[in-house]
Amino acid sequence: MFSNLGSGEIVVIAIIVLVLFGNKKLNELAKGLGQSVKEIKKIKKDIEDDI
């Protein structure tokens, strides 16, 4: 889906997101995303252990 994005485009998108949401809100979003990924990995590991 995003395979044709270069590093320049990613930097521009990151700057736009930082301006729109602000640093504090961005930190909260990143923390929530990290916790979600951690939980998904845990569930995946549990399923693999059951199999």
C-alpha positions in Angstrom: 0.0 0.0 0.0 2.7 2.5 1.0 5.6 0.7 -0.7 6.4 3.6 -3.0 6.9 6.2 -0.3 10.4 7.5 0.0 12.2 8.9 3.1 11.5 12.5 2.0 7.7 11.9 1.9 7.8 10.1 5.2 9.6 13.1 6.8 7.0 15.5 5.4 4.1 13.4 6.6 5.7 13.2 10.1 6.1 17.0 10.2 2.5 17.6 9.2 1.2 15.1 11.8 3.4 16.8 14.5 2.0 20.2 13.5 -1.6 19.0 13.5 -1.6 17.0 16.7 1.1 18.6 18.7 3.9 16.9 20.6 1.9 15.8 23.7 -0.9 14.3 21.7 1.6 12.6 19.4 3.3 11.0 22.4 -0.1 9.7 23.7 -0.9 8.2 20.3 2.5 6.5 20.0 2.2 5.1 23.5 -1.3 3.7 22.7 0.0 2.2 19.4 2.9 0.6 21.2 0.6 -1.0 23.7 -1.7 -2.3 21.0 1.2 -3.9 19.1 2.5 -5.4 22.3 -1.0 -6.9 23.1 -1.3 -8.3 19.5 2.1 -10.0 19.7 1.1 -11.5 23.1 -2.2 -12.9 21.6 -0.3 -14.2 18.6 2.2 -16.0 20.8 -0.6 -17.5 22.9 -2.3 -18.8 19.8 0.9 -20.3 18.5 1.5 -22.0 21.8 -1.9 -23.5 21.7 -1.3 -24.9 18.3 
